[in-house]
């Protein structure tokens, strides 16, 4: 079936051409085809990569199911990309054919008020792989000059597998949230939700020096899966009142930080009540866009001097730190539970939706 004609700024057409590659083409909500498309050309002053691994992110699953305001069909998703350079454009220095690289998924404009304030992750005009630029769910991917000019690329060491380094993107979001929240030595941290995000929050909490890391989930199977990571206590909220249990574990004081890594308004309600005075609630998991509202006790926030923070994205400095954490093998456990062929993306979506996988990585 012929796809609607759409050409990116970097020379790629999602219609079949003379030189074709395989790609996952998203054509609508819950409609994706693994098919031949034109192989992208190496952009002027850019790079051309052969993709070695691409992560299937929770945001990819949501975009597959519900669409995304920055994604126009047909589209090629994939922002957690690791690839090997197969072509270097004339005028590009510092990169060689054969090197493996990982790119920060967003390319900030450098000109808006947020970029000028050092908040590139909140850029109003950001280009994003898999959204506004064709992503890595394909055999090949183009890296535009902007990504090179702004220094948004890291070279992968030879001793690190591509499926390992893919986790840097997810870890970067977690690290940014905890740095913004101020998690510190001796803190008590509660993490609601034990998917891949929650598990990585337990790891960063440990590296930040937290003395107690309490993991909360409705599913016993997910709690069991996350015990390979750095949680110190585990609460099955299908059996116990999580607020009472947290208070019991903290001597009635509460936690310094509660991180909600689940798309649940009930978890927001619970998390606020788990905090000690002057504690911080981090809203990491968004809610359904059709019902994004939550209820918060204003008096509790007022009298206990509580802080509520959102967490989204990260800048390149945090990305670099997360990259170093993975390269230096500082994480416990194995967040990547499934490695599947790219063509089996819908199987990966099913594994994630059923809660049977932590991190799914795909290979062309």
C-alpha positions as a Markdown table, in Angstrom:
| # | Residue | x | y | z |
|---|---|---|---|---|
| 1 | Unk | 0.0 | 0.0 | 0.0 |
| 2 | Unk | 1.4 | 3.4 | -1.0 |
| 3 | Unk | 1.9 | 5.8 | 1.9 |
| 4 | Unk | 1.0 | 9.5 | 1.7 |
| 5 | Unk | 3.9 | 11.4 | 0.3 |
| 6 | Unk | 5.9 | 13.2 | 2.9 |
| 7 | Unk | 9.5 | 14.3 | 2.6 |
| 8 | Unk | 11.6 | 15.3 | 5.6 |
| 9 | Unk | 14.0 | 18.2 | 5.6 |
| 10 | Unk | 16.8 | 15.7 | 5.3 |
| 11 | Unk | 16.1 | 14.1 | 2.0 |
| 12 | Unk | 14.0 | 11.1 | 3.0 |
| 13 | Unk | 10.7 | 10.1 | 1.4 |
| 14 | Unk | 8.4 | 7.5 | 3.0 |
| 15 | Unk | 7.4 | 6.3 | -0.5 |
| 16 | Unk | 9.4 | 3.5 | -2.1 |
| 17 | Unk | 12.4 | 4.6 | -4.0 |
| 18 | Unk | 15.3 | 3.0 | -5.9 |
| 19 | Unk | 17.4 | 2.4 | -2.8 |
| 20 | Unk | 15.0 | 1.0 | -0.1 |
| 21 | Unk | 15.3 | 0.0 | 3.5 |
| 22 | Unk | 12.9 | -1.6 | 5.9 |
| 23 | Unk | 11.2 | 0.7 | 8.4 |
| 24 | Unk | 8.2 | 0.7 | 10.8 |
| 25 | Unk | 5.8 | 3.2 | 9.3 |
| 26 | Unk | 3.1 | 4.5 | 11.6 |
| 27 | Unk | 0.1 | 5.3 | 9.5 |
| 28 | Unk | -2.5 | 6.0 | 12.1 |
| 29 | Unk | -3.6 | 5.1 | 15.6 |
| 30 | Unk | -2.7 | 1.4 | 16.2 |
| 31 | Unk | -1.7 | 1.0 | 12.6 |
| 32 | Unk | 1.9 | 0.3 | 11.8 |
| 33 | Unk | 3.5 | -1.5 | 8.8 |
| 34 | Unk | 7.0 | -2.9 | 8.4 |
| 35 | Unk | 7.7 | -2.0 | 4.8 |
| 36 | Unk | 10.1 | -0.7 | 2.2 |
| 37 | Unk | 10.8 | 3.0 | 2.2 |
| 38 | Unk | 13.4 | 5.2 | 0.7 |
| 39 | Unk | 16.8 | 5.0 | 2.5 |
| 40 | Unk | 17.6 | 8.5 | 3.8 |
| 41 | Unk | 20.4 | 10.4 | 2.2 |
| 42 | Unk | 23.3 | 11.7 | 4.3 |
| 43 | Unk | 22.4 | 15.3 | 5.0 |
| 44 | Unk | 24.7 | 18.2 | 4.1 |
| 45 | Unk | 27.1 | 18.5 | 7.0 |
| 46 | Unk | 25.4 | 15.6 | 8.7 |
| 47 | Unk | 25.8 | 11.8 | 9.2 |
| 48 | Unk | 24.1 | 8.7 | 8.0 |
| 49 | Unk | 23.7 | 5.8 | 10.5 |
| 50 | Unk | 22.9 | 2.1 | 10.3 |
| 51 | Unk | 20.7 | 1.6 | 13.4 |
| 52 | Unk | 21.9 | -1.1 | 15.8 |
| 53 | Unk | 19.3 | -0.7 | 18.5 |
| 54 | Unk | 16.2 | 1.4 | 19.3 |
| 55 | Unk | 14.3 | 1.4 | 22.5 |
| 56 | Unk | 10.5 | 1.1 | 22.7 |
| 57 | Unk | 9.6 | 3.8 | 25.1 |
| 58 | Unk | 6.3 | 4.3 | 27.0 |
| 59 | Unk | 5.8 | 7.5 | 25.0 |
| 60 | Unk | 6.2 | 5.4 | 21.7 |
| 61 | Unk | 3.4 | 3.1 | 23.0 |
| 62 | Unk | 1.2 | 6.1 | 23.7 |
| 63 | Unk | 1.9 | 7.6 | 20.3 |
| 64 | Unk | 1.2 | 4.3 | 18.6 |
| 65 | Unk | -2.2 | 4.0 | 20.4 |
| 66 | Unk | -3.4 | 7.6 | 20.7 |
| 67 | Unk | -1.3 | 9.7 | 18.3 |
| 68 | Unk | 0.9 | 12.8 | 19.3 |
| 69 | Unk | 0.4 | 16.5 | 18.6 |
| 70 | Unk | 3.9 | 16.6 | 17.0 |
| 71 | Unk | 3.6 | 13.5 | 14.9 |
| 72 | Unk | 2.2 | 13.7 | 11.4 |
| 73 | Unk | 1.3 | 10.4 | 9.6 |
| 74 | Unk | 3.0 | 8.6 | 8.0 |
| 75 | Unk | 5.8 | 8.7 | 10.6 |
| 76 | Unk | 8.9 | 6.7 | 11.7 |
| 77 | Unk | 9.1 | 6.7 | 15.5 |
| 78 | Unk | 12.2 | 6.1 | 17.6 |
| 79 | Unk | 14.1 | 8.5 | 19.8 |
| 80 | Unk | 16.2 | 6.1 | 21.9 |
| 81 | Unk | 18.6 | 5.4 | 19.1 |
| 82 | Unk | 22.1 | 3.8 | 18.8 |
| 83 | Unk | 23.7 | 3.6 | 15.4 |
| 84 | Unk | 27.0 | 3.0 | 13.5 |
| 85 | Unk | 28.2 | 5.8 | 11.2 |
| 86 | Unk | 28.2 | 4.6 | 7.5 |
| 87 | Unk | 28.6 | 8.0 | 5.9 |
| 88 | Unk | 30.1 | 11.4 | 7.0 |
| 89 | Unk | 29.2 | 14.5 | 5.0 |
| 90 | Unk | 31.9 | 16.7 | 3.6 |
| 91 | Unk | 32.8 | 19.4 | 6.1 |
| 92 | Unk | 32.1 | 17.3 | 9.2 |
| 93 | Unk | 35.1 | 16.8 | 11.5 |
| 94 | Unk | 35.4 | 14.6 | 14.5 |
| 95 | Unk | 33.4 | 11.6 | 13.3 |
| 96 | Unk | 34.5 | 8.6 | 11.3 |
| 97 | Unk | 32.8 | 5.8 | 9.5 |
| 98 | Unk | 32.4 | 2.8 | 11.8 |
| 99 | Unk | 32.0 | 4.7 | 15.0 |
| 100 | Unk | 28.9 | 4.0 | 17.1 |
| 101 | Unk | 27.1 | 7.0 | 18.4 |
| 102 | Unk | 24.1 | 8.0 | 20.5 |
| 103 | Unk | 22.2 | 11.2 | 20.0 |
| 104 | Unk | 20.3 | 13.4 | 22.4 |
| 105 | Unk | 16.8 | 12.9 | 21.1 |
| 106 | Unk | 16.0 | 16.6 | 21.0 |
| 107 | Unk | 17.7 | 19.4 | 19.1 |
| 108 | Unk | 16.9 | 22.7 | 20.7 |
| 109 | Unk | 16.7 | 25.9 | 18.7 |
| 110 | Unk | 19.2 | 27.8 | 20.9 |
| 111 | Unk | 17.2 | 31.0 | 20.4 |
| 112 | Unk | 13.9 | 30.9 | 22.4 |
| 113 | Unk | 13.6 | 32.3 | 26.0 |
| 114 | Unk | 14.1 | 28.8 | 27.5 |
| 115 | Unk | 17.2 | 28.0 | 25.5 |
| 116 | Unk | 18.6 | 31.4 | 26.3 |
| 117 | Unk | 18.0 | 30.6 | 30.0 |
| 118 | Unk | 19.8 | 27.3 | 29.8 |
| 119 | Unk | 16.6 | 25.2 | 29.8 |
| 120 | Unk | 17.1 | 23.6 | 26.4 |
| 121 | Unk | 14.9 | 20.6 | 27.4 |
| 122 | Unk | 11.9 | 23.0 | 27.4 |
| 123 | Unk | 12.7 | 24.6 | 24.1 |
| 124 | Unk | 9.7 | 25.9 | 22.2 |
| 125 | Unk | 11.0 | 25.0 | 18.8 |
| 126 | Unk | 12.8 | 21.7 | 19.4 |
| 127 | Unk | 13.3 | 19.1 | 16.7 |
| 128 | Unk | 12.9 | 15.6 | 18.0 |
| 129 | Unk | 13.8 | 12.3 | 16.5 |
| 130 | Unk | 10.7 | 10.2 | 16.0 |
| 131 | Unk | 8.5 | 13.2 | 16.1 |
| 132 | Unk | 9.5 | 16.1 | 13.9 |
| 133 | Unk | 12.4 | 14.2 | 12.4 |
| 134 | Unk | 12.2 | 10.6 | 11.2 |
| 135 | Unk | 13.4 | 8.4 | 14.0 |
| 136 | Unk | 15.3 | 5.2 | 14.5 |
| 137 | Unk | 12.7 | 2.5 | 14.0 |
| 138 | Unk | 14.3 | 1.7 | 10.6 |
| 139 | Unk | 17.5 | 0.2 | 9.2 |
| 140 | Unk | 19.1 | 3.6 | 8.6 |
| 141 | Unk | 18.7 | 7.2 | 10.0 |
| 142 | Unk | 20.0 | 10.6 | 9.1 |
| 143 | Unk | 21.5 | 12.9 | 11.7 |
| 144 | Unk | 21.1 | 16.6 | 10.7 |
| 145 | Unk | 23.8 | 19.2 | 10.9 |
| 146 | Unk | 22.0 | 20.9 | 13.8 |
| 147 | Unk | 22.6 | 17.9 | 16.0 |
| 148 | Unk | 26.3 | 18.0 | 15.2 |
| 149 | Unk | 26.7 | 21.8 | 15.4 |
| 150 | Unk | 25.2 | 21.8 | 18.9 |
| 151 | Unk | 27.3 | 19.0 | 20.2 |
| 152 | Unk | 24.4 | 16.6 | 21.0 |
| 153 | Unk | 26.2 | 13.4 | 20.1 |
| 154 | Unk | 28.1 | 10.9 | 22.3 |
| 155 | Unk | 30.4 | 8.1 | 21.1 |
| 156 | Unk | 29.7 | 4.7 | 22.5 |
| 157 | Unk | 32.7 | 2.8 | 24.0 |
| 158 | Unk | 33.5 | -0.6 | 22.4 |
| 159 | Unk | 32.9 | -2.5 | 25.6 |
| 160 | Unk | 29.2 | -1.4 | 25.9 |
| 161 | Unk | 26.5 | -3.2 | 24.0 |
| 162 | Unk | 24.1 | -1.2 | 21.9 |
| 163 | Unk | 21.1 | -2.6 | 23.8 |
| 164 | Unk | 22.7 | -1.4 | 27.1 |
| 165 | Unk | 23.4 | 2.1 | 26.0 |
| 166 | Unk | 19.8 | 2.6 | 24.7 |
| 167 | Unk | 18.7 | 2.9 | 28.4 |
| 168 | Unk | 20.6 | 6.2 | 28.7 |
| 169 | Unk | 17.5 | 8.2 | 27.4 |
| 170 | Unk | 15.2 | 6.8 | 30.0 |
| 171 | Unk | 17.8 | 7.2 | 32.7 |
| 172 | Unk | 18.3 | 10.8 | 31.7 |
| 173 | Unk | 14.7 | 11.7 | 32.4 |
| 174 | Unk | 14.9 | 10.0 | 35.8 |
| 175 | Unk | 18.2 | 11.8 | 36.7 |
| 176 | Unk | 16.8 | 15.1 | 35.7 |
| 177 | Unk | 13.7 | 14.6 | 37.9 |
| 178 | Unk | 15.8 | 13.7 | 41.0 |
| 179 | Unk | 18.2 | 16.5 | 40.5 |
| 180 | Unk | 15.3 | 18.9 | 40.2 |
| 181 | Unk | 13.7 | 17.5 | 43.3 |
| 182 | Unk | 16.9 | 17.6 | 45.3 |
| 183 | Unk | 17.2 | 14.0 | 46.4 |
| 184 | Unk | 20.2 | 13.8 | 48.7 |
| 185 | Unk | 22.3 | 11.7 | 51.1 |
| 186 | Unk | 20.2 | 10.2 | 53.9 |
| 187 | Unk | 16.8 | 10.9 | 52.3 |
| 188 | Unk | 13.8 | 8.6 | 52.3 |
| 189 | Unk | 12.3 | 8.2 | 48.9 |
| 190 | Unk | 9.0 | 6.6 | 48.0 |
| 191 | Unk | 8.5 | 5.5 | 44.4 |
| 192 | Unk | 5.0 | 4.7 | 43.2 |
| 193 | Unk | 5.1 | 2.6 | 40.1 |
| 194 | Unk | 7.7 | -0.2 | 39.5 |
| 195 | Unk | 7.9 | -0.1 | 35.7 |
| 196 | Unk | 11.2 | 0.7 | 34.1 |
| 197 | Unk | 11.0 | 4.3 | 35.2 |
| 198 | Unk | 10.3 | 3.4 | 38.8 |
| 199 | Unk | 13.2 | 0.8 | 38.8 |
| 200 | Unk | 15.6 | 3.4 | 37.5 |
| 201 | Unk | 14.4 | 5.9 | 40.1 |
| 202 | Unk | 15.4 | 3.4 | 42.7 |
| 203 | Unk | 18.9 | 3.2 | 41.2 |
| 204 | Unk | 19.4 | 7.0 | 41.0 |
| 205 | Unk | 18.1 | 7.3 | 44.6 |
| 206 | Unk | 20.8 | 4.9 | 45.7 |
| 207 | Unk | 23.5 | 6.7 | 43.8 |
| 208 | Unk | 22.2 | 10.0 | 45.3 |
| 209 | Unk | 22.7 | 8.5 | 48.8 |
| 210 | Unk | 19.1 | 7.8 | 49.9 |
| 211 | Unk | 19.0 | 5.6 | 53.0 |
| 212 | Unk | 15.5 | 4.2 | 52.5 |
| 213 | Unk | 13.9 | 3.5 | 49.1 |
| 214 | Unk | 10.3 | 2.4 | 49.3 |
| 215 | Unk | 8.7 | 0.8 | 46.2 |
| 216 | Unk | 4.9 | 0.8 | 45.8 |
| 217 | Unk | 2.8 | -1.0 | 43.2 |
| 218 | Unk | -0.6 | -2.6 | 42.8 |
| 219 | Unk | 0.9 | -5.6 | 41.0 |
| 220 | Unk | 2.8 | -8.2 | 43.0 |
| 221 | Unk | 4.5 | -9.5 | 39.9 |
| 222 | Unk | 6.0 | -6.0 | 39.1 |
| 223 | Unk | 7.2 | -5.6 | 42.7 |
| 224 | Unk | 8.9 | -9.0 | 42.4 |
| 225 | Unk | 10.5 | -8.0 | 39.1 |
| 226 | Unk | 11.9 | -4.8 | 40.6 |
| 227 | Unk | 13.6 | -6.5 | 43.6 |
| 228 | Unk | 16.8 | -6.9 | 41.5 |
| 229 | Unk | 17.2 | -3.1 | 41.8 |
| 230 | Unk | 17.8 | -0.8 | 44.8 |
| 231 | Unk | 14.5 | -0.7 | 46.7 |
| 232 | Unk | 14.9 | -1.3 | 50.4 |
| 233 | Unk | 11.1 | -1.9 | 51.1 |
| 234 | Unk | 8.2 | -3.1 | 49.0 |
| 235 | Unk | 4.5 | -2.3 | 49.4 |
| 236 | Unk | 1.8 | -4.2 | 47.6 |
| 237 | Unk | -0.9 | -1.5 | 47.5 |
| 238 | Unk | -3.5 | -4.1 | 46.4 |
| 239 | Unk | -3.2 | -5.7 | 49.9 |
| 240 | Unk | -2.2 | -2.8 | 52.2 |
| 241 | Unk | -2.9 | 0.9 | 52.6 |
| 242 | Unk | 0.3 | 2.4 | 51.1 |
| 243 | Unk | 0.0 | 5.6 | 53.2 |
| 244 | Unk | -0.2 | 3.7 | 56.4 |
| 245 | Unk | 2.7 | 1.4 | 55.4 |
| 246 | Unk | 4.9 | 4.3 | 54.5 |
| 247 | Unk | 4.2 | 6.0 | 57.8 |
| 248 | Unk | 4.9 | 2.8 | 59.6 |
| 249 | Unk | 8.3 | 2.4 | 57.8 |
| 250 | Unk | 9.3 | 6.0 | 58.5 |
| 251 | Unk | 8.3 | 6.1 | 62.2 |
| 252 | Unk | 5.2 | 8.2 | 61.5 |
| 253 | Unk | 7.3 | 11.1 | 59.9 |
| 254 | Unk | 6.9 | 10.4 | 56.2 |
| 255 | Unk | 9.2 | 10.6 | 53.2 |
| 256 | Unk | 11.4 | 13.4 | 52.0 |
| 257 | Unk | 10.4 | 12.7 | 48.4 |
| 258 | Unk | 7.6 | 10.8 | 46.8 |
| 259 | Unk | 8.0 | 10.2 | 43.1 |
| 260 | Unk | 4.9 | 9.2 | 41.2 |
| 261 | Unk | 6.0 | 7.1 | 38.2 |
| 262 | Unk | 2.6 | 5.9 | 37.3 |
| 263 | Unk | -0.3 | 7.5 | 35.3 |
| 264 | Unk | -2.6 | 7.6 | 38.3 |
| 265 | Unk | -4.5 | 10.5 | 40.0 |
| 266 | Unk | -5.0 | 8.2 | 43.0 |
| 267 | Unk | -1.2 | 8.0 | 43.3 |
| 268 | Unk | -1.0 | 11.8 | 43.4 |
| 269 | Unk | -3.5 | 11.8 | 46.2 |
| 270 | Unk | -1.6 | 9.0 | 48.1 |
| 271 | Unk | 1.8 | 10.5 | 47.5 |
| 272 | Unk | 1.0 | 13.8 | 49.0 |
| 273 | Unk | -0.1 | 12.1 | 52.2 |
| 274 | Unk | 3.1 | 10.1 | 52.4 |
| 275 | Unk | 5.3 | 13.2 | 52.7 |
| 276 | Unk | 7.0 | 14.6 | 55.8 |
| 277 | Unk | 6.7 | 18.3 | 56.4 |
| 278 | Unk | 8.5 | 20.3 | 53.7 |
| 279 | Unk | 8.6 | 17.1 | 51.5 |
| 280 | Unk | 8.5 | 17.1 | 47.7 |
| 281 | Unk | 6.0 | 15.3 | 45.5 |
| 282 | Unk | 7.4 | 14.7 | 42.0 |
| 283 | Unk | 4.8 | 14.1 | 39.3 |
| 284 | Unk | 6.7 | 12.0 | 36.8 |
| 285 | Unk | 3.9 | 10.0 | 35.2 |
| 286 | Unk | 1.4 | 12.1 | 33.2 |
| 287 | Unk | -2.3 | 11.3 | 33.1 |
| 288 | Unk | -4.6 | 10.5 | 30.2 |
| 289 | Unk | -4.9 | 13.6 | 28.0 |
| 290 | Unk | -8.7 | 13.2 | 27.9 |
| 291 | Unk | -8.8 | 13.3 | 31.7 |
| 292 | Unk | -5.7 | 15.0 | 33.0 |
| 293 | Unk | -7.2 | 16.4 | 36.3 |
| 294 | Unk | -6.1 | 15.5 | 39.8 |
| 295 | Unk | -7.2 | 16.4 | 43.3 |
| 296 | Unk | -4.7 | 17.8 | 45.8 |
| 297 | Unk | -5.4 | 18.9 | 49.4 |
| 298 | Unk | -4.5 | 22.6 | 49.4 |
| 299 | Unk | -4.6 | 22.7 | 53.2 |
| 300 | Unk | -2.2 | 19.9 | 53.5 |
| 301 | Unk | 0.2 | 21.6 | 51.1 |
| 302 | Unk | -0.2 | 24.9 | 52.9 |
| 303 | Unk | 0.2 | 23.8 | 56.5 |
| 304 | Unk | 2.9 | 21.2 | 55.9 |
| 305 | Unk | 4.8 | 23.5 | 53.4 |
| 306 | Unk | 4.9 | 20.8 | 50.7 |
| 307 | Unk | 6.4 | 21.2 | 47.3 |
| 308 | Unk | 5.0 | 19.7 | 44.1 |
| 309 | Unk | 7.2 | 19.5 | 41.0 |
| 310 | Unk | 6.7 | 18.3 | 37.5 |
| 311 | Unk | 9.4 | 16.3 | 35.7 |
| 312 | Unk | 9.8 | 16.2 | 31.9 |
| 313 | Unk | 12.8 | 15.8 | 29.6 |
| 314 | Unk | 16.4 | 16.7 | 30.3 |
| 315 | Unk | 19.3 | 18.8 | 28.9 |
| 316 | Unk | 22.5 | 17.5 | 27.3 |
| 317 | Unk | 24.5 | 17.9 | 30.6 |
| 318 | Unk | 22.1 | 15.4 | 32.3 |
| 319 | Unk | 22.2 | 13.2 | 29.2 |
| 320 | Unk | 26.0 | 13.1 | 29.5 |
| 321 | Unk | 25.9 | 12.1 | 33.2 |
| 322 | Unk | 23.4 | 9.3 | 32.5 |
| 323 | Unk | 25.6 | 8.1 | 29.7 |
| 324 | Unk | 28.6 | 7.9 | 32.1 |
| 325 | Unk | 26.5 | 6.0 | 34.6 |
| 326 | Unk | 25.7 | 3.4 | 32.1 |
| 327 | Unk | 29.2 | 3.2 | 30.6 |
| 328 | Unk | 30.7 | 2.8 | 34.0 |
| 329 | Unk | 28.1 | 0.0 | 34.8 |
| 330 | Unk | 26.9 | 1.7 | 38.0 |
| 331 | Unk | 23.4 | 0.3 | 37.8 |
| 332 | Unk | 22.2 | -2.8 | 39.5 |
| 333 | Unk | 19.9 | -5.3 | 37.8 |
| 334 | Unk | 19.0 | -5.5 | 34.1 |
| 335 | Unk | 16.4 | -3.1 | 32.9 |
| 336 | Unk | 16.3 | -4.6 | 29.4 |
| 337 | Unk | 14.1 | -7.6 | 29.7 |
| 338 | Unk | 13.3 | -8.2 | 26.0 |
| 339 | Unk | 15.3 | -7.8 | 22.8 |
| 340 | Unk | 13.1 | -8.3 | 19.7 |
| 341 | Unk | 13.3 | -7.8 | 15.9 |
| 342 | Unk | 12.2 | -4.4 | 14.8 |
| 343 | Unk | 9.4 | -6.0 | 12.7 |
| 344 | Unk | 7.8 | -7.3 | 16.0 |
| 345 | Unk | 7.2 | -3.9 | 17.5 |
| 346 | Unk | 3.5 | -4.7 | 18.1 |
| 347 | Unk | 4.6 | -7.7 | 20.2 |
| 348 | Unk | 6.7 | -5.3 | 22.3 |
| 349 | Unk | 3.8 | -3.0 | 22.7 |
| 350 | Unk | 1.7 | -5.9 | 24.0 |
| 351 | Unk | 4.5 | -7.0 | 26.5 |
| 352 | Unk | 4.6 | -3.4 | 27.9 |
| 353 | Unk | 0.8 | -3.0 | 28.1 |
| 354 | Unk | 0.5 | -6.4 | 30.0 |
| 355 | Unk | 3.3 | -5.4 | 32.4 |
| 356 | Unk | 5.4 | -8.4 | 31.3 |
| 357 | Unk | 8.4 | -6.4 | 30.3 |
| 358 | Unk | 10.5 | -3.6 | 31.8 |
| 359 | Unk | 12.5 | -2.3 | 28.9 |
| 360 | Unk | 12.0 | -3.6 | 25.3 |
| 361 | Unk | 14.8 | -3.0 | 22.8 |
| 362 | Unk | 14.4 | -3.6 | 19.1 |
| 363 | Unk | 17.0 | -4.4 | 16.5 |
| 364 | Unk | 16.5 | -4.0 | 12.7 |
